């Protein structure tokens, strides 16, 4: 298992969700994507994206300036057999 870091500091909606979606296509099932965001809407957008993809997300850090997500790539996306 590897962890890839994606720094989206300073990026505004919808860029964090779009870049996160793209980054998820380049990692393997079981690997992690650590996403750093400063856009306040990312606390809504990133979890919604992960619900769509079927992966798992956890907020590692959240304060007034930054949110750090840890996303685990699922073995099989929702709707895929």
Buried (B, 14 or more C-beta within 10 A) or exposed (E): EEEBEBEBEEBEBEBBBBBBBEBBEEBEEEBBBBBBBBBEEBBEBBBEBBEEBBBEBEEEEEEEEEBBBBBBBBEEEEEEE
